[in-house]
Amino acid sequence: MAQEAGSRLHGGSDGPGRYGERMFRPGDEGESARVDLGALTYDPLTLARLRQLGAGPGWRCLDVGAGTGTVARALLREAGVAEVVAADRDIRFLRDRPLPGLTPVEADVTSDRFGPALFGPARFDLVHARFVLMHLPSPARMIERLAGLPAPGGVLVVSDAVDLTTGTAPDTPYTIALRAMWQGLRRTIGTDVSWVPHCPQLMVAAGLESVAAEIHVPPLIPGSPNNRFWARTWDRARPVMVATGLVDDAGIDEAERWLDDPTGAALSPGMLTAWGRRPGP
């Protein structure tokens, strides 16, 4: 999914594989383009929220699971922050497109070294992770780890996918394909969005203050980056979707045609963004 974008610092999973290794490999042809379609859908909202939380000149930022680097670059170019450390397990896209103030760091958020041992004592005004934790085991532990990275008074912002309707919506080619995708990804690489509505409570439990959250559901519009992102994601995930028994190749093809049908009407998976500040001045 969309800064599902990409190889996002995904660590272990409940399944036998990992994001960026068994599936959605950064080196696969067209993968960066798929990721950037997601970025086109979500980046404007993400940047607006980060700026409303204060991101601007002088801020030092950590972008966890930076993928192709669209959020990191927008923070530098549009918000004017001083520095963005962009961490990911695969930094090829960050290295290939350098920008003053952008520091790529190859790292795994599930590693015990991911923290002060890697970045130094709490130095960041902003720590951001989008579409990362949904692919990792133990989200509560991951949020607790990330909550220790902002400087006192700094902010942690976490965004992950939330599916509001697939389980209860009427059967259509689109909803059937989405159910097969979530189930296939869960079995294969451990992707789990069921815990995401609890993210604000997990932030409170991690000791953050002034915790709040919002949900954005982008519209499904034929030809839009959002619709094209889902079609390309289904193409990538086709084998694991078919393996669930919920859909076959013909059903996925029909779902992709549905995305191009202007008479189709449904809710896209949304993005829940939660944020909180580390206690301090």
Secondary structure, DSSP 4 states (H G I P E B T S, - for coil): -----SSTT----SSSS-BTTTBS-TTSTTHHHHHHHHHHHHHHHHHHHHHHTT--TT-EEEEET-TT-HHHHHIIIII--SEEEEEES--HHHHHS--TTEEEEE--TTSTTTTHHHH-SS-EEEEEEES-GGGSS-HHHHHHHHHTSEEEEEEEEEEEEE-SSTTTSPP-HHHHHHHHHHHHHHHHH----TTGGGHHHHHHHTT-EEEEEEEE-----TTSHHHHHHHHHHHHHHHHHHHTTS--HHHHHHHHHHHT-TT---PPPEEEEEEEE-S--
